[in-house]
Amino acid sequence: MTFQIEKTADLLAQGMPKRQVDRLARVDGMLGLRVVGQEPDDRRLVRIHAAWAKAPAGSVLAGWAAAVVHGVPADFLDGMAGDAPRPVDLCVPATAGSYDTRGLRPRRTRVPESQRAQEGDLVVTSPQRTALDLARWARSEPRRLAMLDLSARFGLIDKDEFAQFIAPLGGLHRLNNVRELAPLISARAESVPESEMRFRWINAELPAPVANQPVHDRFGNFVARVDLFDPESGLAAEYQGFWHDLDLAPELDEARLTRLRGMNLTVVEIRKEDRDRVEDLLLEGYSRARARDQRMDAWTCPRVEDA
C-alpha cells in the first residue's frame, strides 16, 4: 500500500507543522484524519482504510467495504449514496465502548473466526459472509438479489456452496429473506439494474429468463446478447441505463433493436423512470410475444451455463 491513514493529532504530536498537515488530503465524511503518501486511484480504499483506523478493537470490516477488498469493482459498488459517501460497514463487538462513528455504520453482530479473513492490515468478513451481509442489509428484494448476483459474478460465492453455507445459520436479521432468493442467484448478470429487473421478471411469474443470452440469426450468425430472454416466447428485456444515452449509443441501440425485432423477437426496454411499472411492462410484452406469428421466428439461441 502506497498510502497511510494518520490521525491529525498524531501527526502534530510527531512534530509535523500544522501547515504541512493541512496540505495533506482529507477523508470524505471523516474528520481528524489525513492521507499520507500517494493516494490510490480507487478512492473507496481511502475511506475503507480510514474507517479501519477509527474502528474499535475487535471490529471486522463488512458489507460493501469488505466486498471492495474482495475485488468488487466500482461499477457495481461505488461506495456512494447518491452524491454523498456511503458510511463504511463495520461489525463491532458488543463490548465496544464509545468511539467516533462519523463515516461509519457500526452493527453489533457476531462474526465467528471462520467467517473472517485477513487482507493485509485489514480484517474483513469472509467472501461468503460478505455476500450474506450485502444481501440481508439491502433495503429491497430486487436489491437483495442484485447483491447476491454480483457476489457470484466476482467470485465471492458459488451458488451451491453458498446454499450450504447459510443452511445451518440462525439468529441473523433477514436471513430467511436471503434463503428464499439463494436459488435464483445468477453469475451472468452484468449490472445491478439488470439483476433488479430480473427479480421483477420472476416476481411477475413469467418463465425463468436466461441472463445475457446470446441471440443468433437463422443462419447461425451472432446478432446480440440481450439482458434477459425467454427462448420459448421470444421475449427479451433490455435495461437502458444512462450509458445508452452517450455519444452514438441511441443510434446503435436503435439499429440493434430493429434487427432483433426483425427476427420476430419482442423487446421490452426498461429505464430507471419505469421502476414502478416494470412488471406491467414485462407482462404486456409477454402477451405480445405469445401472440406473435411463430412462422416468422428467425432466431436461434445457443445454450449457456450459469455459474
DACORQUI-V26463 format. One record per pair of residues at least 6 apart in sequence whose ideal C-beta (glycine too) atoms are under 6 Angstrom apart, sorted by the first residue. I is the first residue (numbers start at 0). J is the second residue. Records with the same first field share a line. If there is no record, write none. Layout:
I->J, J
This chain:
1->36, 37
2->34, 36, 37, 38
3->35, 36
4->32, 48, 49, 52
5->33, 35
6->31
7->20, 31, 33
10->20
23->33
24->34, 38
26->32, 45, 49
27->84
28->84, 102
29->49, 102
32->49
34->45
43->67, 78
46->87
47->64
50->87, 103
51->121
53->99
54->89
55->91, 95, 98
57->92
58->89, 91
59->90, 110, 115, 122, 124
60->121, 123
61->88, 90, 124, 132
62->88, 132
63->76
64->87, 88
65->123, 124, 129
66->76, 129
68->118, 123
69->126, 155
70->153
71->153
75->149
78->85
79->85
86->102, 103, 104
87->103
88->104
89->103, 105
90->106, 108, 110
91->105
93->107
110->124
114->125, 128
115->122
116->123, 125
126->155
127->156, 164
129->155
130->150, 155, 156
133->146
134->143, 146, 147, 177
135->173, 177
137->143, 146
141->195, 198
143->180
144->180, 194, 198
145->191, 194, 195
147->184
148->185, 188, 194
150->156
151->184, 186
152->186
158->184
162->181
185->210, 305
186->306
187->210, 211, 305
188->194, 210
189->211
192->238, 240
193->226, 238
196->238, 269
197->227
199->277, 278
200->208, 227, 281
203->278, 281, 282
205->285
206->229
208->227, 228, 229
209->228
211->224
212->225, 228, 300
213->224, 301
214->222, 223, 225, 298, 300
215->221, 299
216->222
217->297
222->258
223->255
225->235
226->236, 237, 238
227->236
228->235
230->300
232->288, 289
233->264, 265, 288
234->265, 284, 285, 288
235->264, 266
236->267
237->268
238->269
239->268, 270
243->252
256->266
259->266
260->266
262->297, 298
263->291, 295, 296, 297
265->284, 287, 288
267->280, 281, 284
269->277
